[in-house]
Amino acid sequence: MHAKDILIDAYDRIREEVHAAVEGLDADELNALPTAETNSVAWLVWHLTRVQDDHIADAFGLDQVWTAQDWEKRFGLDLPRLDTGYGHSAGQVVRVRVDSPGLLTGYHDAVHAQTLQALRTLTAADLGRVVDENWDPPVTLGVRLVSVLSDDLQHVGQAAYARGLLQSAAA
């Protein structure tokens, strides 16, 4: 098995968990904060998808799906155009309101498709290419792909946990 096949499998798992975290929730459930200091399911899934979109596009020299496919307009958020949610305050978190799971999964699926297309082009040598010199040591493509993977899995796990909290409170 090649490294790109492992990465494709891992990113497929993120997609599966995103769908499981949001499908069947209504707008109130998607946007609810389990506590005042936590993030909503909608924010978590939007954020993890924005980070994947931003970082994969940058690493492979692609346009972000967010702007290239008009997801920014479909979401209509009161946030800066290229905001990914990094460092959001509680006030910014509540601005990420989503009316349906389909909007979140639609955007995530579009980003996932672009991610898989990029991953399918990988060679072993590509993984050592430096993609970000703002760190010491500089970040390679392989490190960036694993970093996004790790971040996304943590956030989708948080979304699943938040979903469980909301559903147990409603029961």
TORTINU-353802 format. One record per atom (N, C-alpha, C): atom name; x, y, z. Coordinates in nm, 2 decimals. Atoms other than C-alpha are relative to their C-alpha. Example, Ala and Ser with C-alpha at 12.3 -4.5 7.8 and 13.67 -1.06 7.14 Angstrom:
atom=N	xx=0.09	yy=-0.12	zz=0.00
atom=CA	xx=1.23	yy=-0.45	zz=0.78
atom=C	xx=0.09	yy=0.12	zz=0.00
atom=N	xx=-0.09	yy=-0.11	zz=0.00
atom=CA	xx=1.37	yy=-0.11	zz=0.71
atom=C	xx=-0.08	yy=0.11	zz=0.08
This chain:
atom=N	xx=0.08	yy=-0.12	zz=0.00
atom=CA	xx=0.00	yy=0.00	zz=0.00
atom=C	xx=0.09	yy=0.12	zz=0.00
atom=N	xx=-0.08	yy=-0.13	zz=0.01
atom=CA	xx=0.13	yy=0.35	zz=-0.09
atom=C	xx=-0.05	yy=0.10	zz=0.10
atom=N	xx=0.04	yy=-0.11	zz=-0.10
atom=CA	xx=0.12	yy=0.65	zz=0.15
atom=C	xx=-0.12	yy=0.07	zz=-0.05
atom=N	xx=0.12	yy=-0.07	zz=0.05
atom=CA	xx=-0.13	yy=0.82	zz=-0.08
atom=C	xx=-0.13	yy=-0.08	zz=0.03
atom=N	xx=0.12	yy=0.08	zz=-0.02
atom=CA	xx=-0.37	yy=0.52	zz=-0.04
atom=C	xx=-0.04	yy=0.01	zz=0.15
atom=N	xx=0.03	yy=-0.02	zz=-0.14
atom=CA	xx=-0.34	yy=0.55	zz=0.34
atom=C	xx=-0.07	yy=0.13	zz=0.03
atom=N	xx=0.06	yy=-0.13	zz=-0.02
atom=CA	xx=-0.41	yy=0.92	zz=0.33
atom=C	xx=-0.14	yy=0.01	zz=-0.06
atom=N	xx=0.14	yy=0.00	zz=0.05
atom=CA	xx=-0.71	yy=0.87	zz=0.10
atom=C	xx=-0.10	yy=-0.07	zz=0.09
atom=N	xx=0.08	yy=0.07	zz=-0.10
atom=CA	xx=-0.85	yy=0.61	zz=0.34
atom=C	xx=-0.03	yy=0.09	zz=0.12
atom=N	xx=0.02	yy=-0.09	zz=-0.12
atom=CA	xx=-0.80	yy=0.85	zz=0.63
atom=C	xx=-0.10	yy=0.11	zz=-0.03
atom=N	xx=0.09	yy=-0.11	zz=0.03
atom=CA	xx=-0.97	yy=1.14	zz=0.46
atom=C	xx=-0.14	yy=-0.05	zz=-0.03
atom=N	xx=0.14	yy=0.06	zz=0.02
atom=CA	xx=-1.26	yy=0.91	zz=0.35
atom=C	xx=-0.06	yy=-0.02	zz=0.14
atom=N	xx=0.06	yy=0.02	zz=-0.13
atom=CA	xx=-1.31	yy=0.84	zz=0.72
atom=C	xx=-0.05	yy=0.13	zz=0.06
atom=N	xx=0.05	yy=-0.13	zz=-0.04
atom=CA	xx=-1.33	yy=1.21	zz=0.80
atom=C	xx=-0.14	yy=0.02	zz=-0.06
atom=N	xx=0.13	yy=-0.03	zz=0.07
atom=CA	xx=-1.61	yy=1.24	zz=0.54
atom=C	xx=-0.11	yy=-0.09	zz=0.06
atom=N	xx=0.11	yy=0.09	zz=-0.06
atom=CA	xx=-1.80	yy=0.94	zz=0.69
atom=C	xx=-0.04	yy=0.05	zz=0.13
atom=N	xx=0.03	yy=-0.05	zz=-0.13
atom=CA	xx=-1.78	yy=1.09	zz=1.04
atom=C	xx=-0.07	yy=0.13	zz=-0.01
atom=N	xx=0.07	yy=-0.12	zz=0.02
atom=CA	xx=-1.89	yy=1.43	zz=0.92
atom=C	xx=-0.15	yy=-0.03	zz=-0.03
atom=N	xx=0.14	yy=0.03	zz=0.03
atom=CA	xx=-2.20	yy=1.28	zz=0.77
atom=C	xx=-0.07	yy=-0.06	zz=0.12
atom=N	xx=0.06	yy=0.06	zz=-0.11
atom=CA	xx=-2.27	yy=1.08	zz=1.08
atom=C	xx=-0.03	yy=0.10	zz=0.11
atom=N	xx=0.02	yy=-0.11	zz=-0.10
atom=CA	xx=-2.23	yy=1.39	zz=1.30
atom=C	xx=-0.12	yy=0.09	zz=-0.02
atom=N	xx=0.10	yy=-0.10	zz=0.03
atom=CA	xx=-2.48	yy=1.60	zz=1.12
atom=C	xx=-0.13	yy=-0.05	zz=-0.05
atom=N	xx=0.12	yy=0.05	zz=0.06
atom=CA	xx=-2.73	yy=1.39	zz=0.94
atom=C	xx=-0.11	yy=-0.03	zz=0.10
atom=N	xx=0.12	yy=0.02	zz=-0.08
atom=CA	xx=-3.08	yy=1.39	zz=1.09
atom=C	xx=-0.02	yy=0.11	zz=0.10
atom=N	xx=0.02	yy=-0.11	zz=-0.10
atom=CA	xx=-3.02	yy=1.71	zz=1.30
atom=C	xx=-0.08	yy=0.11	zz=-0.07
atom=N	xx=0.07	yy=-0.12	zz=0.06
atom=CA	xx=-3.25	yy=2.01	zz=1.25
atom=C	xx=0.09	yy=0.12	zz=0.03
atom=N	xx=-0.08	yy=-0.12	zz=-0.01
atom=CA	xx=-3.13	yy=2.37	zz=1.24
atom=C	xx=0.03	yy=0.03	zz=0.15
atom=N	xx=-0.02	yy=-0.03	zz=-0.14
atom=CA	xx=-3.18	yy=2.42	zz=1.62
atom=C	xx=0.11	yy=-0.09	zz=0.06
atom=N	xx=-0.10	yy=0.09	zz=-0.05
atom=CA	xx=-2.97	yy=2.11	zz=1.70
atom=C	xx=0.14	yy=0.03	zz=-0.06
atom=N	xx=-0.13	yy=-0.03	zz=0.06
atom=CA	xx=-2.70	yy=2.20	zz=1.45
atom=C	xx=0.07	yy=0.12	zz=0.06
atom=N	xx=-0.05	yy=-0.13	zz=-0.04
atom=CA	xx=-2.66	yy=2.55	zz=1.59
atom=C	xx=0.01	yy=0.02	zz=0.15
atom=N	xx=0.01	yy=-0.01	zz=-0.14
atom=CA	xx=-2.71	yy=2.48	zz=1.96
atom=C	xx=0.14	yy=-0.02	zz=0.06
atom=N	xx=-0.12	yy=0.01	zz=-0.07
atom=CA	xx=-2.42	yy=2.53	zz=2.20
atom=C	xx=-0.03	yy=-0.09	zz=0.12
atom=N	xx=0.03	yy=0.08	zz=-0.12
atom=CA	xx=-2.41	yy=2.24	zz=2.45
atom=C	xx=0.02	yy=0.07	zz=0.13
atom=N	xx=-0.02	yy=-0.09	zz=-0.11
atom=CA	xx=-2.27	yy=2.49	zz=2.70
atom=C	xx=0.05	yy=0.13	zz=-0.06
atom=N	xx=-0.03	yy=-0.13	zz=0.04
atom=CA	xx=-2.19	yy=2.86	zz=2.68
atom=C	xx=0.14	yy=0.01	zz=-0.06
atom=N	xx=-0.14	yy=-0.01	zz=0.04
atom=CA	xx=-1.82	yy=2.79	zz=2.63
atom=C	xx=0.04	yy=-0.11	zz=-0.10
atom=N	xx=-0.03	yy=0.11	zz=0.10
atom=CA	xx=-1.85	yy=2.51	zz=2.36
atom=C	xx=-0.04	yy=0.05	zz=-0.14
atom=N	xx=0.04	yy=-0.03	zz=0.14
atom=CA	xx=-1.89	yy=2.51	zz=1.99
atom=C	xx=-0.11	yy=-0.09	zz=-0.05
atom=N	xx=0.11	yy=0.08	zz=0.05
atom=CA	xx=-2.19	yy=2.40	zz=1.80
atom=C	xx=0.05	yy=-0.11	zz=-0.10
atom=N	xx=-0.03	yy=0.10	zz=0.10
atom=CA	xx=-2.20	yy=2.10	zz=1.57
atom=C	xx=0.03	yy=0.07	zz=-0.13
atom=N	xx=-0.02	yy=-0.08	zz=0.12
atom=CA	xx=-2.24	yy=2.34	zz=1.28
atom=C	xx=0.13	yy=0.06	zz=-0.01
atom=N	xx=-0.13	yy=-0.08	zz=0.00
atom=CA	xx=-1.94	yy=2.55	zz=1.37
atom=C	xx=0.11	yy=-0.10	zz=-0.01
atom=N	xx=-0.11	yy=0.10	zz=0.00
atom=CA	xx=-1.72	yy=2.24	zz=1.43
atom=C	xx=0.02	yy=-0.06	zz=-0.14
atom=N	xx=-0.01	yy=0.06	zz=0.14
atom=CA	xx=-1.80	yy=2.08	zz=1.09
atom=C	xx=0.04	yy=0.11	zz=-0.10
atom=N	xx=-0.04	yy=-0.11	zz=0.09
atom=CA	xx=-1.78	yy=2.42	zz=0.91
atom=C	xx=0.15	yy=0.03	zz=0.01
atom=N	xx=-0.15	yy=-0.03	zz=-0.03
atom=CA	xx=-1.44	yy=2.49	zz=1.07
atom=C	xx=0.09	yy=-0.11	zz=-0.05
atom=N	xx=-0.09	yy=0.11	zz=0.05
atom=CA	xx=-1.29	yy=2.15	zz=1.00
atom=C	xx=0.01	yy=0.00	zz=-0.15
atom=N	xx=0.00	yy=0.01	zz=0.15
atom=CA	xx=-1.40	yy=2.17	zz=0.64
atom=C	xx=0.07	yy=0.13	zz=-0.06
atom=N	xx=-0.07	yy=-0.12	zz=0.05
atom=CA	xx=-1.27	yy=2.53	zz=0.60
atom=C	xx=0.15	yy=-0.02	zz=0.01
atom=N	xx=-0.15	yy=0.02	zz=-0.02
atom=CA	xx=-0.93	yy=2.43	zz=0.74
atom=C	xx=0.05	yy=-0.10	zz=-0.11
atom=N	xx=-0.04	yy=0.09	zz=0.10
atom=CA	xx=-0.91	yy=2.13	zz=0.51
atom=C	xx=0.00	yy=0.07	zz=-0.14
atom=N	xx=0.01	yy=-0.07	zz=0.13
atom=CA	xx=-1.02	yy=2.35	zz=0.21
atom=C	xx=0.12	yy=0.09	zz=-0.01
atom=N	xx=-0.11	yy=-0.11	zz=0.00
atom=CA	xx=-0.77	yy=2.63	zz=0.30
atom=C	xx=0.14	yy=-0.07	zz=-0.02
atom=N	xx=-0.14	yy=0.06	zz=0.00
atom=CA	xx=-0.47	yy=2.40	zz=0.37
atom=C	xx=0.03	yy=-0.08	zz=-0.12
atom=N	xx=-0.02	yy=0.09	zz=0.12
atom=CA	xx=-0.52	yy=2.15	zz=0.09
atom=C	xx=0.02	yy=0.09	zz=-0.13
atom=N	xx=-0.02	yy=-0.09	zz=0.12
atom=CA	xx=-0.57	yy=2.43	zz=-0.17
atom=C	xx=0.13	yy=0.06	zz=0.00
atom=N	xx=-0.13	yy=-0.06	zz=0.00
atom=CA	xx=-0.26	yy=2.61	zz=-0.05
atom=C	xx=0.11	yy=-0.09	zz=-0.03
atom=N	xx=-0.10	yy=0.10	zz=0.02
atom=CA	xx=-0.05	yy=2.30	zz=-0.04
atom=C	xx=0.02	yy=-0.05	zz=-0.14
atom=N	xx=0.00	yy=0.06	zz=0.13
atom=CA	xx=-0.14	yy=2.19	zz=-0.39
atom=C	xx=-0.02	yy=0.11	zz=-0.11
atom=N	xx=0.01	yy=-0.11	zz=0.09
atom=CA	xx=-0.17	yy=2.54	zz=-0.55
atom=C	xx=-0.14	yy=0.00	zz=-0.07
atom=N	xx=0.14	yy=0.00	zz=0.05
atom=CA	xx=-0.55	yy=2.51	zz=-0.60
atom=C	xx=-0.08	yy=0.12	zz=0.06
atom=N	xx=0.09	yy=-0.09	zz=-0.05
atom=CA	xx=-0.84	yy=2.75	zz=-0.56
atom=C	xx=-0.08	yy=-0.07	zz=0.12
atom=N	xx=0.08	yy=0.05	zz=-0.10
atom=CA	xx=-1.04	yy=2.71	zz=-0.24
atom=C	xx=-0.14	yy=-0.03	zz=-0.05
atom=N	xx=0.13	yy=0.04	zz=0.04
atom=CA	xx=-1.37	yy=2.53	zz=-0.30
atom=C	xx=-0.10	yy=0.11	zz=0.06
atom=N	xx=0.09	yy=-0.10	zz=-0.06
atom=CA	xx=-1.53	yy=2.79	zz=-0.06
atom=C	xx=-0.03	yy=0.11	zz=-0.09
atom=N	xx=0.03	yy=-0.11	zz=0.09
atom=CA	xx=-1.49	yy=3.07	zz=-0.31
atom=C	xx=-0.02	yy=-0.04	zz=-0.14
atom=N	xx=0.01	yy=0.04	zz=0.14
atom=CA	xx=-1.44	yy=2.89	zz=-0.64
atom=C	xx=-0.14	yy=-0.06	zz=-0.04
atom=N	xx=0.13	yy=0.06	zz=0.03
atom=CA	xx=-1.77	yy=2.70	zz=-0.61
atom=C	xx=-0.12	yy=0.07	zz=0.08
atom=N	xx=0.10	yy=-0.09	zz=-0.06
atom=CA	xx=-1.96	yy=2.98	zz=-0.43
atom=C	xx=-0.06	yy=-0.05	zz=0.13
atom=N	xx=0.05	yy=0.04	zz=-0.13
atom=CA	xx=-2.00	yy=2.80	zz=-0.10
atom=C	xx=-0.01	yy=0.12	zz=0.10
atom=N	xx=0.00	yy=-0.12	zz=-0.08
atom=CA	xx=-1.92	yy=3.13	zz=0.07
atom=C	xx=-0.13	yy=0.07	zz=-0.01
atom=N	xx=0.13	yy=-0.07	zz=0.02
atom=CA	xx=-2.23	yy=3.28	zz=-0.08
atom=C	xx=-0.12	yy=-0.09	zz=0.05
atom=N	xx=0.11	yy=0.09	zz=-0.05
atom=CA	xx=-2.45	yy=2.97	zz=0.00
atom=C	xx=-0.01	yy=0.01	zz=0.15
atom=N	xx=0.00	yy=0.00	zz=-0.14
atom=CA	xx=-2.35	yy=2.99	zz=0.36
atom=C	xx=-0.05	yy=0.14	zz=0.05
atom=N	xx=0.05	yy=-0.13	zz=-0.04
atom=CA	xx=-2.40	yy=3.37	zz=0.38
atom=C	xx=0.04	yy=0.04	zz=0.14
atom=N	xx=-0.04	yy=-0.03	zz=-0.13
atom=CA	xx=-2.20	yy=3.41	zz=0.70
atom=C	xx=0.05	yy=0.14	zz=0.02
atom=N	xx=-0.05	yy=-0.13	zz=-0.04
atom=CA	xx=-2.13	yy=3.74	zz=0.87
atom=C	xx=0.14	yy=-0.01	zz=0.05
atom=N	xx=-0.14	yy=0.02	zz=-0.04
atom=CA	xx=-1.76	yy=3.67	zz=0.87
atom=C	xx=0.09	yy=0.05	zz=-0.12
atom=N	xx=-0.08	yy=-0.03	zz=0.11
atom=CA	xx=-1.46	yy=3.77	zz=0.66
atom=C	xx=0.00	yy=-0.11	zz=-0.10
atom=N	xx=0.02	yy=0.10	zz=0.11
atom=CA	xx=-1.46	yy=3.60	zz=0.32
atom=C	xx=0.08	yy=-0.13	zz=0.01
atom=N	xx=-0.08	yy=0.12	zz=-0.01
atom=CA	xx=-1.17	yy=3.36	zz=0.38
atom=C	xx=0.02	yy=-0.05	zz=0.14
atom=N	xx=0.00	yy=0.04	zz=-0.14
atom=CA	xx=-1.23	yy=3.31	zz=0.75
atom=C	xx=-0.01	yy=-0.16	zz=0.01
atom=N	xx=0.01	yy=0.14	zz=-0.02
atom=CA	xx=-1.16	yy=2.95	zz=0.86
atom=C	xx=-0.05	yy=-0.04	zz=0.14
atom=N	xx=0.04	yy=0.02	zz=-0.14
atom=CA	xx=-1.27	yy=2.99	zz=1.22
atom=C	xx=0.11	yy=-0.01	zz=0.10
atom=N	xx=-0.11	yy=0.01	zz=-0.09
atom=CA	xx=-0.92	yy=2.97	zz=1.36
atom=C	xx=0.00	yy=0.12	zz=0.10
atom=N	xx=-0.01	yy=-0.10	zz=-0.10
atom=CA	xx=-0.91	yy=3.16	zz=1.69
atom=C	xx=-0.14	yy=0.07	zz=0.03
atom=N	xx=0.13	yy=-0.07	zz=-0.02
atom=CA	xx=-1.28	yy=3.24	zz=1.69
atom=C	xx=-0.04	yy=0.02	zz=0.15
atom=N	xx=0.06	yy=-0.03	zz=-0.14
atom=CA	xx=-1.44	yy=3.40	zz=2.00
atom=C	xx=-0.13	yy=-0.06	zz=0.00
atom=N	xx=0.14	yy=0.05	zz=-0.01
atom=CA	xx=-1.77	yy=3.28	zz=2.13
atom=C	xx=-0.10	yy=0.08	zz=-0.08
atom=N	xx=0.08	yy=-0.08	zz=0.09
atom=CA	xx=-1.93	yy=3.57	zz=1.95
atom=C	xx=0.01	yy=-0.03	zz=-0.14
atom=N	xx=-0.01	yy=0.04	zz=0.14
atom=CA	xx=-1.79	yy=3.46	zz=1.62
atom=C	xx=-0.05	yy=-0.14	zz=-0.02
atom=N	xx=0.05	yy=0.13	zz=0.01
atom=CA	xx=-1.88	yy=3.10	zz=1.68
atom=C	xx=-0.15	yy=0.00	zz=-0.03
atom=N	xx=0.14	yy=0.00	zz=0.01
atom=CA	xx=-2.25	yy=3.19	zz=1.71
atom=C	xx=-0.04	yy=0.06	zz=-0.14
atom=N	xx=0.03	yy=-0.05	zz=0.14
atom=CA	xx=-2.23	yy=3.37	zz=1.37
atom=C	xx=-0.01	yy=-0.11	zz=-0.10
atom=N	xx=0.00	yy=0.11	zz=0.10
atom=CA	xx=-2.18	yy=3.04	zz=1.20
atom=C	xx=-0.13	yy=-0.08	zz=0.03
atom=N	xx=0.13	yy=0.06	zz=-0.01
atom=CA	xx=-2.55	yy=2.94	zz=1.17
atom=C	xx=-0.03	yy=-0.07	zz=-0.13
atom=N	xx=0.03	yy=0.08	zz=0.12
atom=CA	xx=-2.66	yy=2.67	zz=0.93
atom=C	xx=-0.14	yy=-0.06	zz=0.01
atom=N	xx=0.14	yy=0.04	zz=0.00
atom=CA	xx=-3.01	yy=2.58	zz=0.83
atom=C	xx=-0.03	yy=-0.15	zz=-0.01
atom=N	xx=0.02	yy=0.14	zz=0.03
atom=CA	xx=-2.96	yy=2.22	zz=0.73
atom=C	xx=0.13	yy=-0.08	zz=-0.01
atom=N	xx=-0.12	yy=0.08	zz=0.01
atom=CA	xx=-2.71	yy=1.93	zz=0.75
atom=C	xx=0.05	yy=-0.01	zz=-0.15
atom=N	xx=-0.03	yy=0.01	zz=0.14
atom=CA	xx=-2.72	yy=1.92	zz=0.37
atom=C	xx=0.10	yy=0.11	zz=-0.05
atom=N	xx=-0.09	yy=-0.10	zz=0.03
atom=CA	xx=-2.54	yy=2.25	zz=0.35
atom=C	xx=0.14	yy=-0.03	zz=0.04
atom=N	xx=-0.13	yy=0.04	zz=-0.06
atom=CA	xx=-2.26	yy=2.13	zz=0.57
atom=C	xx=0.06	yy=-0.12	zz=-0.08
atom=N	xx=-0.05	yy=0.12	zz=0.07
atom=CA	xx=-2.23	yy=1.79	zz=0.40
atom=C	xx=0.03	yy=0.03	zz=-0.15
atom=N	xx=-0.03	yy=-0.03	zz=0.14
atom=CA	xx=-2.25	yy=1.94	zz=0.05
atom=C	xx=0.13	yy=0.07	zz=-0.01
atom=N	xx=-0.13	yy=-0.06	zz=0.01
atom=CA	xx=-1.96	yy=2.17	zz=0.12
atom=C	xx=0.11	yy=-0.09	zz=0.04
atom=N	xx=-0.11	yy=0.10	zz=-0.04
atom=CA	xx=-1.76	yy=1.90	zz=0.30
atom=C	xx=0.03	yy=-0.10	zz=-0.12
atom=N	xx=-0.02	yy=0.09	zz=0.11
atom=CA	xx=-1.82	yy=1.66	zz=0.01
atom=C	xx=0.07	yy=0.06	zz=-0.12
atom=N	xx=-0.07	yy=-0.07	zz=0.10
atom=CA	xx=-1.70	yy=1.92	zz=-0.24
atom=C	xx=0.15	yy=0.02	zz=0.03
atom=N	xx=-0.14	yy=-0.01	zz=-0.04
atom=CA	xx=-1.38	yy=1.98	zz=-0.04
atom=C	xx=0.06	yy=-0.14	zz=0.00
atom=N	xx=-0.05	yy=0.13	zz=0.00
atom=CA	xx=-1.34	yy=1.61	zz=0.00
atom=C	xx=0.04	yy=-0.05	zz=-0.14
atom=N	xx=-0.03	yy=0.03	zz=0.14
atom=CA	xx=-1.36	yy=1.56	zz=-0.37
atom=C	xx=0.13	yy=0.06	zz=-0.05
atom=N	xx=-0.12	yy=-0.07	zz=0.04
atom=CA	xx=-1.09	yy=1.82	zz=-0.43
atom=C	xx=0.12	yy=-0.06	zz=0.07
atom=N	xx=-0.11	yy=0.06	zz=-0.07
atom=CA	xx=-0.88	yy=1.67	zz=-0.16
atom=C	xx=0.04	yy=-0.14	zz=-0.06
atom=N	xx=-0.03	yy=0.13	zz=0.06
atom=CA	xx=-0.90	yy=1.32	zz=-0.31
atom=C	xx=0.07	yy=0.01	zz=-0.13
atom=N	xx=-0.06	yy=-0.02	zz=0.13
atom=CA	xx=-0.82	yy=1.45	zz=-0.65
atom=C	xx=0.15	yy=0.04	zz=0.01
atom=N	xx=-0.14	yy=-0.05	zz=-0.03
atom=CA	xx=-0.51	yy=1.62	zz=-0.51
atom=C	xx=0.09	yy=-0.12	zz=0.05
atom=N	xx=-0.07	yy=0.11	zz=-0.06
atom=CA	xx=-0.41	yy=1.31	zz=-0.31
atom=C	xx=0.04	yy=-0.11	zz=-0.10
atom=N	xx=-0.02	yy=0.10	zz=0.10
atom=CA	xx=-0.44	yy=1.08	zz=-0.61
atom=C	xx=0.13	yy=0.03	zz=-0.09
atom=N	xx=-0.11	yy=-0.04	zz=0.08
atom=CA	xx=-0.16	yy=1.28	zz=-0.78
atom=C	xx=0.14	yy=-0.02	zz=0.07
atom=N	xx=-0.12	yy=0.00	zz=-0.09
atom=CA	xx=0.09	yy=1.23	zz=-0.49
atom=C	xx=0.10	yy=-0.11	zz=-0.05
atom=N	xx=-0.10	yy=0.10	zz=0.00
atom=CA	xx=0.42	yy=1.06	zz=-0.53
atom=C	xx=0.07	yy=0.00	zz=0.13
atom=N	xx=-0.07	yy=0.00	zz=-0.12
atom=CA	xx=0.65	yy=0.96	zz=-0.25
atom=C	xx=0.09	yy=0.12	zz=0.02
atom=N	xx=-0.09	yy=-0.11	zz=0.00
atom=CA	xx=0.89	yy=1.24	zz=-0.34
atom=C	xx=-0.08	yy=0.13	zz=0.04
atom=N	xx=0.08	yy=-0.12	zz=-0.03
atom=CA	xx=0.60	yy=1.50	zz=-0.31
atom=C	xx=-0.01	yy=0.02	zz=0.15
atom=N	xx=0.02	yy=-0.01	zz=-0.14
atom=CA	xx=0.56	yy=1.43	zz=0.06
atom=C	xx=0.11	yy=0.08	zz=0.07
atom=N	xx=-0.11	yy=-0.07	zz=-0.06
atom=CA	xx=0.90	yy=1.59	zz=0.14
atom=C	xx=0.01	yy=0.15	zz=-0.05
atom=N	xx=0.00	yy=-0.13	zz=0.05
atom=CA	xx=0.82	yy=1.91	zz=-0.05
atom=C	xx=-0.04	yy=0.10	zz=0.11
atom=N	xx=0.03	yy=-0.10	zz=-0.10
atom=CA	xx=0.82	yy=2.22	zz=0.17
atom=C	xx=-0.11	yy=0.08	zz=-0.05
atom=N	xx=0.12	yy=-0.07	zz=0.04
atom=CA	xx=0.48	yy=2.39	zz=0.17
atom=C	xx=-0.02	yy=0.13	zz=0.09
atom=N	xx=0.02	yy=-0.11	zz=-0.09
atom=CA	xx=0.52	yy=2.64	zz=0.46
atom=C	xx=0.14	yy=0.02	zz=0.07
atom=N	xx=-0.13	yy=-0.04	zz=-0.06
atom=CA	xx=0.85	yy=2.81	zz=0.55
atom=C	xx=-0.01	yy=0.09	zz=0.13
atom=N	xx=0.02	yy=-0.08	zz=-0.11
atom=CA	xx=0.69	yy=3.00	zz=0.84
atom=C	xx=0.03	yy=-0.07	zz=0.13
atom=N	xx=-0.02	yy=0.08	zz=-0.12
atom=CA	xx=0.78	yy=2.73	zz=1.09
atom=C	xx=0.15	yy=-0.05	zz=0.00
atom=N	xx=-0.13	yy=0.05	zz=-0.01
atom=CA	xx=1.11	yy=2.59	zz=1.22
atom=C	xx=-0.01	yy=-0.14	zz=0.07
atom=N	xx=-0.04	yy=0.00	zz=0.14
atom=CA	xx=1.16	yy=2.34	zz=1.08
atom=C	xx=-0.12	yy=0.03	zz=-0.10
atom=N	xx=0.10	yy=-0.02	zz=0.10
atom=CA	xx=0.97	yy=2.42	zz=0.76
atom=C	xx=-0.09	yy=-0.12	zz=-0.01
atom=N	xx=0.10	yy=0.11	zz=0.01
atom=CA	xx=0.65	yy=2.22	zz=0.70
atom=C	xx=0.00	yy=-0.06	zz=-0.13
atom=N	xx=0.01	yy=0.08	zz=0.12
atom=CA	xx=0.65	yy=1.95	zz=0.44
atom=C	xx=-0.14	yy=-0.03	zz=-0.04
atom=N	xx=0.13	yy=0.04	zz=0.04
atom=CA	xx=0.35	yy=1.84	zz=0.24
atom=C	xx=-0.05	yy=-0.12	zz=0.08
atom=N	xx=0.05	yy=0.12	zz=-0.08
atom=CA	xx=0.34	yy=1.51	zz=0.43
atom=C	xx=-0.04	yy=0.04	zz=0.14
atom=N	xx=0.04	yy=-0.05	zz=-0.13
atom=CA	xx=0.34	yy=1.69	zz=0.76
atom=C	xx=-0.13	yy=0.08	zz=0.00
atom=N	xx=0.12	yy=-0.08	zz=0.01
atom=CA	xx=0.07	yy=1.93	zz=0.65
atom=C	xx=-0.12	yy=-0.09	zz=-0.02
atom=N	xx=0.11	yy=0.09	zz=0.02
atom=CA	xx=-0.15	yy=1.65	zz=0.53
atom=C	xx=-0.04	yy=-0.08	zz=0.13
atom=N	xx=0.03	yy=0.06	zz=-0.13
atom=CA	xx=-0.12	yy=1.47	zz=0.86
atom=C	xx=-0.05	yy=0.10	zz=0.10
atom=N	xx=0.04	yy=-0.10	zz=-0.09
atom=CA	xx=-0.17	yy=1.79	zz=1.05
atom=C	xx=-0.15	yy=0.03	zz=-0.02
atom=N	xx=0.14	yy=-0.02	zz=0.03
atom=CA	xx=-0.50	yy=1.86	zz=0.87
atom=C	xx=-0.09	yy=-0.12	zz=0.04
atom=N	xx=0.06	yy=0.12	zz=-0.04
atom=CA	xx=-0.60	yy=1.50	zz=0.92
atom=C	xx=-0.03	yy=-0.01	zz=0.15
atom=N	xx=0.01	yy=0.00	zz=-0.15
atom=CA	xx=-0.54	yy=1.52	zz=1.29
atom=C	xx=-0.10	yy=0.10	zz=0.05
atom=N	xx=0.09	yy=-0.11	zz=-0.04
atom=CA	xx=-0.72	yy=1.85	zz=1.33
atom=C	xx=-0.15	yy=-0.04	zz=-0.04
atom=N	xx=0.13	yy=0.04	zz=0.04
atom=CA	xx=-1.02	yy=1.73	zz=1.13
atom=C	xx=-0.06	yy=-0.11	zz=0.08
atom=N	xx=0.05	yy=0.11	zz=-0.08
atom=CA	xx=-1.05	yy=1.41	zz=1.32
atom=C	xx=-0.04	yy=0.04	zz=0.14
atom=N	xx=0.03	yy=-0.05	zz=-0.13
atom=CA	xx=-1.04	yy=1.59	zz=1.65
atom=C	xx=-0.13	yy=0.08	zz=0.00
atom=N	xx=0.12	yy=-0.08	zz=0.00
atom=CA	xx=-1.31	yy=1.83	zz=1.55
atom=C	xx=-0.12	yy=-0.08	zz=-0.04
atom=N	xx=0.12	yy=0.08	zz=0.03
atom=CA	xx=-1.54	yy=1.57	zz=1.40
atom=C	xx=-0.04	yy=-0.08	zz=0.12
atom=N	xx=0.03	yy=0.07	zz=-0.12
atom=CA	xx=-1.51	yy=1.38	zz=1.72
atom=C	xx=-0.07	yy=0.09	zz=0.10
atom=N	xx=0.06	yy=-0.09	zz=-0.08
atom=CA	xx=-1.60	yy=1.69	zz=1.91
atom=C	xx=-0.15	yy=0.02	zz=-0.04
atom=N	xx=0.13	yy=-0.02	zz=0.05
atom=CA	xx=-1.90	yy=1.74	zz=1.68
atom=C	xx=-0.09	yy=-0.12	zz=0.04
atom=N	xx=0.07	yy=0.12	zz=-0.04
atom=CA	xx=-2.01	yy=1.38	zz=1.75
atom=C	xx=-0.04	yy=0.00	zz=0.15
atom=N	xx=0.02	yy=-0.01	zz=-0.14
atom=CA	xx=-1.97	yy=1.44	zz=2.12
atom=C	xx=-0.11	yy=0.10	zz=0.03
atom=N	xx=0.10	yy=-0.10	zz=-0.02
atom=CA	xx=-2.17	yy=1.76	zz=2.11
atom=C	xx=-0.14	yy=-0.05	zz=-0.04
atom=N	xx=0.12	yy=0.06	zz=0.05
atom=CA	xx=-2.44	yy=1.58	zz=1.91
atom=C	xx=-0.06	yy=-0.09	zz=0.11
atom=N	xx=0.04	yy=0.09	zz=-0.10
atom=CA	xx=-2.46	yy=1.32	zz=2.18
atom=C	xx=-0.05	yy=0.07	zz=0.13
atom=N	xx=0.04	yy=-0.08	zz=-0.12
atom=CA	xx=-2.48	yy=1.58	zz=2.46
atom=C	xx=-0.14	yy=0.06	zz=-0.03
atom=N	xx=0.13	yy=-0.06	zz=0.03
atom=CA	xx=-2.77	yy=1.76	zz=2.28
atom=C	xx=-0.11	yy=-0.10	zz=0.00
atom=N	xx=0.11	yy=0.10	zz=0.01
atom=CA	xx=-2.96	yy=1.44	zz=2.21
atom=C	xx=-0.03	yy=-0.06	zz=0.14
atom=N	xx=0.03	yy=0.05	zz=-0.14
atom=CA	xx=-2.92	yy=1.31	zz=2.57
atom=C	xx=-0.07	yy=0.10	zz=0.08
atom=N	xx=0.07	yy=-0.10	zz=-0.08
atom=CA	xx=-3.04	yy=1.64	zz=2.71
atom=C	xx=-0.14	yy=0.01	zz=-0.04
atom=N	xx=0.14	yy=-0.01	zz=0.06
atom=CA	xx=-3.35	yy=1.63	zz=2.48
atom=C	xx=-0.08	yy=-0.13	zz=0.04
atom=N	xx=0.07	yy=0.13	zz=-0.03
atom=CA	xx=-3.43	yy=1.27	zz=2.58
atom=C	xx=-0.07	yy=0.00	zz=0.14
